[in-house]
Amino acid sequence: MESVSVSSQLNKSVRQQYMQLPQGARCQVTYVWIDGTGEGLRNKTRSLEQEPKTLQDIPEWNFDGSSTYQAEGSNSDMYLIPVAMFRDPFTLDPNKLVLCEVLKYNRLPAETNHRARCKKIMEQVKEEVIWFGMEQEYTLFGADGHPFGWPKNGYPRPQGPYYCGVGADCAYGRDVVECHYKACLYAGLNIYGTNAEVMPAQWEFQIGPCEGLDMGDHLWMARFLLHRVCEDFGVILTLDPKPMMGNWNGAGCHTNVSTKAMREEGGLKFIEEATEKLGKRHKKHIEHYDPHGGRDNQRRLTGLHETSSIHDFSTGVANRAASIRIPRHVGQEKKGYFEDRRPAANCDPYSVTMVLAETMLLPPELHDKEYKFEKEYMFDKE
């Protein structure tokens, strides 16, 4: 029997009895926010007298930032500002999930609130109609911290049969994947698809295409839904970029990018111009592509297992070992999009999309050279 959490073994039929009770006109709203690690998600729920129709119907709230790595105990109140509303697939209509920005006591963005900066950049480039699609890879673990489905003493067969695989000996945890997919559709998230990945117990879902700021909103909420589905099944989700050392693939968050000009006839020219600019700021992008300034990605971007080296920038048509991959059909049609394969699975999508838009679409004098993460680490040099 796989190791699953104690809570997942509770009698769910008893829970269902209560979930079916009528709630009248009142509505449950669950506030979701990013904590001080820049990776973790927190949530709490309150009642409203009626179903909110717009974000303006949802009041600001507050929480104890000293318990989320975001404030000292002597000045711990933080503000939750609703920014995106979704249907709740766990408690069902009319209840809502609301993604929130976090503000400090002085109403300035918290250190891990990268959405605030992303919003400013996206407003500056809105005429470019920039689209993103992000491929979120993740790995399932048992409650014992062991990869889900792996032998307790040893390793599964080498990589090969698992990518897009089918069968009990190839696909570990499909129930989680399919329930998450349905939850995203119900919530109103722009989920594009899903598939099993190269390493056993590793999966991927794609969000997009989303324009500008919506990319981060939808991916963060999709991550929250996945954590909740995993909680119900008693397994653990990790976005660690290299959860298993050795001859196993890491986990990334490949980011597909397209502007209006790139999608029109002759758009390949603009793709090539964008990749040239990206190469000149490779170091800055690596700093923004995981929450620890490149340290997490250093374990993944080795030049092996379908990755480029963290120290080099490269482009290529249909080349999954390049920093930037131009899909073959884009090269043939001379328009479309490109894929940045550098972001880590645990990246903040607001930071990734922000720095991409900034580098590609704003002149260098408008680049924010002072914008940094709360935790500033530089990846080690050769």
BELGIFEN-V766431 format. One line per field, one symbol per residue. ss: DSSP state (H for helix, E for strand, - for the rest). A space follows every 50 residues. Layout:
ss=???
This chain:
ss=------HHH--HHHHHHHH-------EEEEEEEE------EEEEEEEE-- ----HHH---EEEEHHH-----HHH-EEEEEEEEEEE--------EEEEE EEE-----E-----HHHHHHHHHH-HHH--EEEEEEEEEEE-----E--- -----------------------HHHHHHHHHHHHHH---EEEEEE---- -EEEEEEEEEE--HHHHHHHHHHHHHHHHHHHH--EEE------------ -EEEEEEE-HHHH----HHHHHHHHHHHHH-HHHHHHH------HHHH-- -E------E-----EEE------EEE-HHHHHH----EEE---E----HH HHHHHHHHHHH--HHH----------------
